[in-house]
Amino acid sequence: MIRPAPLALAAALALSACAPMMRDDTSVRAFRSNEVYGGDALLYLFVFNPERPRALSERKRLARAHVRGMPGCSWVDAPDDVLASETAQQGARYTETLLVAPVRCS
């Protein structure tokens, strides 16, 4: 499990630092954590425009598209309840503007 405090702090900093730059409503920022998922993938924190709450399905779609543009990386399927649980650990304030999901990079 991801420790909430470090990622929540990183998310808050990322949101404050990126918010002015995220004019495009589909912009995504990705931050790698050191938390392992499934043995060979790491959990990533995907940060979306904080002014627009998004459903889990939309956050997944945008995050997957972002990962396709990351050289050497691929999306790792994880159950929605895992994604929702990991994301919720970052704090209620962020549950609709963040996504914590596994990514495998070579």
Secondary structure, DSSP 8 states (H G I E B T S, - for coil): ---HHHHHHHHHHHHHHHGGG--STT-EEEEEEEEEETTTEEEEEEEE-TTS---HHHHHHHHHHHHHTSTTEEE----HHHHHHHHHTT-GGGTTTEEEEEEEE-
